Amino acid sequence: MKVLIFGASGFIGFPAAQALVRAGHTVYGQTRSEEKYQRLQAEEIIPIVCDPESDAWHSLVPTLDVVIEALGGTAIKQVVAASVREAVASATQRFRPSHAPKLTYIYTSGCWVHGDNRSEIVTDTTPIIKPVELVAWRPDQEQAVITHPALNGIVVRPVMLYGKSGSIFASVFKRAHEESKVTWPGTPGGKLSLIHADDLADLYVRMAEGAAIAGGKIFDAGNDILEDMDAFLKKLSQIAGLDGKYEYTKPTNLFEVALGATVLARPYLGRALLGWQPKKIGLTDGLEIYYKAYLASR
């Protein structure tokens, strides 16, 4: 296959691009950074340095099989997500042969659309009722993708990512290392729904290769087991030499409110339809490995 990844130098996009290359596919990686050009090229990813809303990638559209949008996590805004989606759709209608199958478009959403709920387990097919305010616009974007008339739309909702350079846990690792404090916004008693970046990358490969089955569906992406927030914070404090001491802080912005949310996610569609199974050791059990990996990546 030929695959174009928007955000190919990011925490989600880069492992996905590496995994697709390892699986034997030709991967084009969009990045805004000239500095990331060499990093992509060294991984046998074909770099395209441009803004995703430009037309620099349009020449690829006639022969592409899959486009993956992995831009910016929570930083990406509704207008950008919609703009990129429609730019791909427009280029598809303009440049692809009329007999070509629909171009597969995989949109990266997130588990916070399920909202903050400590009492009920949610799955891929649980109706969205009250998403976390930070991402309240995403359910409409998800529906626009999977019902798009010109694209074979797929949505993936990663839960909280860990591994490598830390991802969403980088800030708490940094504070533990530099300030000798372990803090987290929110209140005690929360749970963590987690997925390692490499396991998520494997799901992207399976969605891309199984697009004929996956089209029109939304996949939550998470480990089988939920982890205890207090146990994670205590162990991090011990590893950082802080005697197991940690504290919760009052959220000061919408992102911190989202961090303090508990999503009891138990995905099943990726396993049932695509044979996907996370393999990496959990965050708390492998915390010494993951903390050292973060420190080495700084």
Kinemage of the C-alpha trace (Angstrom):
@kinemage 1
@onewidth
@group {chain A} dominant
@subgroup {mainchain}
@vectorlist {calphas} color= white
{ca met a 1} P 0.000 0.000 0.000
{ca lys a 2} L 0.868 3.668 -0.302
{ca val a 3} L 0.089 5.597 2.866
{ca leu a 4} L 0.227 9.321 3.643
{ca ile a 5} L 0.438 10.287 7.318
{ca phe a 6} L -0.340 13.820 8.457
{ca gly a 7} L 1.682 14.487 11.609
{ca ala a 8} L 4.253 11.788 10.849
{ca ser a 9} L 6.863 13.215 13.228
{ca gly a 10} L 4.519 13.260 16.229
{ca phe a 11} L 4.151 10.870 19.151
{ca ile a 12} L 1.339 8.958 17.420
{ca gly a 13} L 2.250 9.467 13.775
{ca phe a 14} L 5.922 8.501 13.980
{ca pro a 15} L 5.477 5.014 15.503
{ca ala a 16} L 2.572 4.417 13.091
{ca ala a 17} L 4.783 5.372 10.148
{ca gln a 18} L 7.582 3.104 11.396
{ca ala a 19} L 5.178 0.189 11.837
{ca leu a 20} L 3.723 0.625 8.340
{ca val a 21} L 7.227 0.723 6.843
{ca arg a 22} L 8.139 -2.467 8.718
{ca ala a 23} L 4.971 -4.058 7.348
{ca gly a 24} L 6.270 -3.439 3.814
{ca his a 25} L 4.260 -0.388 2.819
{ca thr a 26} L 5.392 2.835 1.150
{ca val a 27} L 4.885 5.647 3.650
{ca tyr a 28} L 4.855 9.389 2.995
{ca gly a 29} L 5.236 11.456 6.146
{ca gln a 30} L 3.962 15.021 6.346
{ca thr a 31} L 5.720 17.303 8.816
{ca arg a 32} L 5.936 21.069 9.203
{ca ser a 33} L 9.519 20.844 10.465
{ca glu a 34} L 12.610 20.869 8.284
{ca glu a 35} L 14.456 19.522 11.334
{ca lys a 36} L 12.357 16.329 11.262
{ca tyr a 37} L 13.135 15.686 7.572
{ca gln a 38} L 16.277 13.653 8.286
{ca arg a 39} L 14.615 11.729 11.113
{ca leu a 40} L 11.825 10.576 8.812
{ca gln a 41} L 14.167 9.777 5.945
{ca ala a 42} L 16.434 7.705 8.222
{ca glu a 43} L 13.415 5.513 9.004
{ca glu a 44} L 12.665 4.964 5.288
{ca ile a 45} L 9.670 7.289 5.526
{ca ile a 46} L 9.411 9.639 2.544
{ca pro a 47} L 9.292 13.169 4.029
{ca ile a 48} L 6.956 15.881 2.824
{ca val a 49} L 7.649 19.205 4.547
{ca cys a 50} L 4.521 21.317 4.268
{ca asp a 51} L 1.436 22.510 6.067
{ca pro a 52} L -1.293 19.836 5.972
{ca glu a 53} L -3.705 22.390 4.515
{ca ser a 54} L -1.388 23.112 1.563
{ca asp a 55} L -1.542 21.370 -1.819
{ca ala a 56} L 2.010 19.975 -1.640
{ca trp a 57} L 0.717 16.414 -1.158
{ca his a 58} L -2.039 16.503 -3.796
{ca ser a 59} L 0.146 14.819 -6.421
{ca leu a 60} L 0.139 11.653 -4.278
{ca val a 61} L -3.624 11.312 -4.163
{ca pro a 62} L -4.208 9.440 -7.459
{ca thr a 63} L -2.276 6.368 -6.246
{ca leu a 64} L -2.694 6.488 -2.451
{ca asp a 65} L -4.473 3.701 -0.591
{ca val a 66} L -4.708 5.266 2.858
{ca val a 67} L -4.455 8.682 4.523
{ca ile a 68} L -3.923 8.835 8.284
{ca glu a 69} L -4.605 12.070 10.155
{ca ala a 70} L -2.526 12.068 13.366
{ca leu a 71} L -2.170 15.789 13.929
{ca gly a 72} L -1.399 17.338 17.258
{ca gly a 73} L -3.472 15.389 19.775
{ca thr a 74} L -5.650 17.761 21.800
{ca ala a 75} L -3.853 20.769 20.294
{ca ile a 76} L -5.599 20.400 16.937
{ca lys a 77} L -8.765 22.466 16.644
{ca gln a 78} L -12.106 21.656 15.059
{ca val a 79} L -11.585 23.932 12.066
{ca val a 80} L -8.232 22.314 11.248
{ca ala a 81} L -9.571 18.769 11.520
{ca ala a 82} L -12.496 19.594 9.238
{ca ser a 83} L -10.274 21.492 6.812
{ca val a 84} L -7.806 18.609 6.403
{ca arg a 85} L -10.608 16.079 5.980
{ca glu a 86} L -12.304 18.122 3.274
{ca ala a 87} L -9.004 18.901 1.555
{ca val a 88} L -8.376 15.160 1.220
{ca ala a 89} L -11.913 14.593 -0.027
{ca ser a 90} L -11.646 17.416 -2.565
{ca ala a 91} L -8.282 16.202 -3.865
{ca thr a 92} L -9.697 12.705 -4.133
{ca gln a 93} L -12.604 13.862 -6.263
{ca arg a 94} L -10.339 15.988 -8.460
{ca phe a 95} L -7.384 13.695 -9.043
{ca arg a 96} L -8.338 10.051 -8.520
{ca pro a 97} L -9.602 7.960 -11.442
{ca ser a 98} L -13.370 7.543 -11.447
{ca his a 99} L -13.067 3.752 -11.176
{ca ala a 100} L -10.734 3.855 -8.155
{ca pro a 101} L -12.000 2.555 -4.799
{ca lys a 102} L -12.704 5.133 -2.117
{ca leu a 103} L -9.585 6.466 -0.463
{ca thr a 104} L -9.366 5.246 3.137
{ca tyr a 105} L -9.154 8.091 5.653
{ca ile a 106} L -8.232 7.257 9.258
{ca tyr a 107} L -8.969 10.065 11.696
{ca thr a 108} L -7.326 10.121 15.139
{ca ser a 109} L -9.773 11.189 17.837
{ca gly a 110} L -9.430 10.252 21.525
{ca cys a 111} L -11.103 8.500 24.456
{ca trp a 112} L -12.071 11.721 26.225
{ca val a 113} L -15.158 11.876 24.003
{ca his a 114} L -16.558 9.270 26.429
{ca gly a 115} L -16.479 11.846 29.223
{ca asp a 116} L -15.501 11.548 32.897
{ca asn a 117} L -17.193 8.508 34.389
{ca arg a 118} L -15.876 6.440 37.297
{ca ser a 119} L -18.845 4.097 37.539
{ca glu a 120} L -19.625 2.731 34.065
{ca ile a 121} L -17.466 0.844 31.588
{ca val a 122} L -17.574 2.159 28.023
{ca thr a 123} L -16.750 0.406 24.743
{ca asp a 124} L -16.219 1.332 21.100
{ca thr a 125} L -19.984 1.345 20.511
{ca thr a 126} L -21.155 3.109 23.687
{ca pro a 127} L -23.197 6.184 22.669
{ca ile a 128} L -21.455 9.498 23.339
{ca ile a 129} L -23.517 11.535 25.768
{ca lys a 130} L -21.281 14.025 27.579
{ca pro a 131} L -17.722 14.355 26.252
{ca val a 132} L -15.027 16.170 28.202
{ca glu a 133} L -15.376 19.885 27.402
{ca leu a 134} L -11.905 20.109 25.830
{ca val a 135} L -12.968 17.738 23.028
{ca ala a 136} L -16.707 18.369 22.897
{ca trp a 137} L -16.453 19.073 19.145
{ca arg a 138} L -14.954 15.701 18.263
{ca pro a 139} L -18.070 13.483 18.120
{ca asp a 140} L -19.387 15.560 15.202
{ca gln a 141} L -16.013 15.272 13.467
{ca glu a 142} L -16.027 11.500 13.982
{ca gln a 143} L -19.447 11.185 12.374
{ca ala a 144} L -18.389 13.392 9.461
{ca val a 145} L -15.499 10.990 8.817
{ca ile a 146} L -17.321 7.658 9.008
{ca thr a 147} L -20.304 8.864 6.955
{ca his a 148} L -18.328 10.809 4.336
{ca pro a 149} L -19.631 10.126 0.807
{ca ala a 150} L -16.203 10.445 -0.868
{ca leu a 151} L -13.996 8.661 1.690
{ca asn a 152} L -13.808 5.263 3.331
{ca gly a 153} L -13.720 6.782 6.800
{ca ile a 154} L -12.362 5.114 9.944
{ca val a 155} L -11.981 6.659 13.409
{ca val a 156} L -9.562 5.561 16.123
{ca arg a 157} L -9.835 6.779 19.715
{ca pro a 158} L -6.592 6.170 21.605
{ca val a 159} L -6.804 6.233 25.378
{ca met a 160} L -3.903 7.840 27.287
{ca leu a 161} L -0.563 7.047 25.617
{ca tyr a 162} L 2.647 6.039 27.349
{ca gly a 163} L 6.168 4.901 26.451
{ca lys a 164} L 9.133 6.377 24.549
{ca ser a 165} L 9.465 10.096 25.319
{ca gly a 166} L 6.579 10.019 27.782
{ca ser a 167} L 3.693 11.431 25.732
{ca ile a 168} L 0.968 12.634 28.058
{ca phe a 169} L 3.005 11.581 31.106
{ca ala a 170} L 6.062 13.647 30.142
{ca ser a 171} L 4.979 16.570 32.332
{ca val a 172} L 4.640 14.480 35.505
{ca phe a 173} L 7.959 12.744 34.772
{ca lys a 174} L 9.630 16.113 34.230
{ca arg a 175} L 8.310 17.530 37.479
{ca ala a 176} L 9.442 14.461 39.403
{ca his a 177} L 12.937 14.735 37.930
{ca glu a 178} L 13.460 18.497 37.982
{ca glu a 179} L 11.298 19.699 40.887
{ca ser a 180} L 11.255 16.599 43.110
{ca lys a 181} L 7.456 16.632 43.125
{ca val a 182} L 4.874 14.146 41.908
{ca thr a 183} L 1.549 15.842 41.245
{ca trp a 184} L -1.528 15.191 39.125
{ca pro a 185} L -4.626 17.326 38.528
{ca gly a 186} L -7.868 15.939 39.889
{ca thr a 187} L -8.894 13.837 42.873
{ca pro a 188} L -7.827 10.465 44.337
{ca gly a 189} L -9.395 7.178 43.297
{ca gly a 190} L -9.138 7.537 39.541
{ca lys a 191} L -8.326 4.866 36.989
{ca leu a 192} L -6.065 5.007 33.940
{ca ser a 193} L -7.067 3.666 30.536
{ca leu a 194} L -3.758 3.277 28.698
{ca ile a 195} L -2.115 2.203 25.460
{ca his a 196} L 1.566 2.054 24.525
{ca ala a 197} L 2.556 3.983 21.387
{ca asp a 198} L 3.845 0.795 19.724
{ca asp a 199} L 0.615 -1.123 20.319
{ca leu a 200} L -1.383 1.778 18.913
{ca ala a 201} L 0.895 1.774 15.858
{ca asp a 202} L 0.086 -1.891 15.295
{ca leu a 203} L -3.617 -1.029 15.285
{ca tyr a 204} L -3.041 1.598 12.581
{ca val a 205} L -1.376 -1.066 10.426
{ca arg a 206} L -4.305 -3.417 10.929
{ca met a 207} L -6.895 -0.714 10.212
{ca ala a 208} L -5.069 0.299 7.039
{ca glu a 209} L -4.657 -3.262 5.808
{ca gly a 210} L -8.186 -4.213 6.867
{ca ala a 211} L -9.850 -1.054 5.597
{ca ala a 212} L -12.458 -3.031 3.676
{ca ile a 213} L -13.671 -4.388 7.022
{ca ala a 214} L -12.887 -1.378 9.205
{ca gly a 215} L -14.482 1.290 6.995
{ca gly a 216} L -17.321 3.208 8.603
{ca lys a 217} L -16.374 2.087 12.123
{ca ile a 218} L -14.945 3.690 15.264
{ca phe a 219} L -12.258 1.841 17.206
{ca asp a 220} L -11.348 2.585 20.801
{ca ala a 221} L -7.704 1.679 21.434
{ca gly a 222} L -6.695 0.595 24.916
{ca asn a 223} L -5.139 -2.142 27.023
{ca asp a 224} L -7.236 -4.930 28.501
{ca ile a 225} L -6.571 -3.828 32.077
{ca leu a 226} L -7.309 -0.482 33.735
{ca glu a 227} L -4.596 0.846 36.078
{ca asp a 228} L -4.906 2.571 39.434
{ca met a 229} L -3.898 6.239 39.370
{ca asp a 230} L -2.778 6.324 43.005
{ca ala a 231} L -0.598 3.228 42.540
{ca phe a 232} L 1.048 4.820 39.504
{ca leu a 233} L 1.796 8.094 41.301
{ca lys a 234} L 3.134 6.327 44.405
{ca lys a 235} L 5.456 4.110 42.363
{ca leu a 236} L 6.707 7.065 40.309
{ca ser a 237} L 7.503 8.904 43.532
{ca gln a 238} L 9.437 5.889 44.815
{ca ile a 239} L 11.417 5.512 41.580
{ca ala a 240} L 12.237 9.237 41.622
{ca gly a 241} L 13.537 8.937 45.207
{ca leu a 242} L 10.663 10.867 46.786
{ca asp a 243} L 9.597 8.283 49.377
{ca gly a 244} L 6.279 7.506 47.715
{ca lys a 245} L 4.888 10.990 48.349
{ca tyr a 246} L 2.530 12.550 45.803
{ca glu a 247} L -0.382 14.966 45.722
{ca tyr a 248} L -3.344 15.994 43.630
{ca thr a 249} L -3.792 19.573 42.455
{ca lys a 250} L -6.833 21.553 41.424
{ca pro a 251} L -7.112 21.730 37.599
{ca thr a 252} L -6.333 25.206 36.227
{ca asn a 253} L -7.427 24.736 32.584
{ca leu a 254} L -9.520 22.460 30.381
{ca phe a 255} L -6.561 20.223 29.563
{ca glu a 256} L -5.913 19.542 33.244
{ca val a 257} L -9.631 18.880 33.765
{ca ala a 258} L -9.383 16.274 31.015
{ca leu a 259} L -6.251 14.755 32.589
{ca gly a 260} L -8.170 14.282 35.811
{ca ala a 261} L -11.006 12.458 34.066
{ca thr a 262} L -11.498 8.717 34.447
{ca val a 263} L -12.586 6.797 31.359
{ca leu a 264} L -13.304 3.131 32.043
{ca ala a 265} L -12.654 2.027 28.469
{ca arg a 266} L -12.822 -1.652 27.484
{ca pro a 267} L -12.450 -1.755 23.695
{ca tyr a 268} L -13.428 -4.845 21.732
{ca leu a 269} L -13.813 -4.039 18.012
{ca gly a 270} L -10.099 -4.004 17.180
{ca arg a 271} L -9.716 -7.419 18.743
{ca ala a 272} L -12.893 -8.881 17.243
{ca leu a 273} L -12.543 -7.558 13.685
{ca leu a 274} L -8.803 -7.069 13.160
{ca gly a 275} L -7.160 -9.552 15.531
{ca trp a 276} L -5.407 -6.726 17.360
{ca gln a 277} L -3.963 -7.380 20.817
{ca pro a 278} L -1.787 -4.989 22.884
{ca lys a 279} L 1.490 -6.627 23.940
{ca lys a 280} L 3.573 -4.068 25.851
{ca ile a 281} L 3.973 -4.211 29.612
{ca gly a 282} L 1.632 -1.842 31.486
{ca leu a 283} L 2.643 1.634 32.630
{ca thr a 284} L 2.881 0.923 36.363
{ca asp a 285} L 4.482 -2.510 36.047
{ca gly a 286} L 7.074 -1.166 33.593
{ca leu a 287} L 7.373 2.281 35.118
{ca glu a 288} L 11.108 2.148 35.814
{ca ile a 289} L 11.715 1.316 32.133
{ca tyr a 290} L 9.386 4.048 30.905
{ca tyr a 291} L 10.746 6.695 33.295
{ca lys a 292} L 14.310 5.980 32.186
{ca ala a 293} L 13.235 6.062 28.536
{ca tyr a 294} L 11.745 9.505 29.123
{ca leu a 295} L 14.943 10.744 30.760
{ca ala a 296} L 17.061 9.379 27.900
{ca ser a 297} L 14.848 11.085 25.322
{ca arg a 298} L 15.232 14.576 26.819
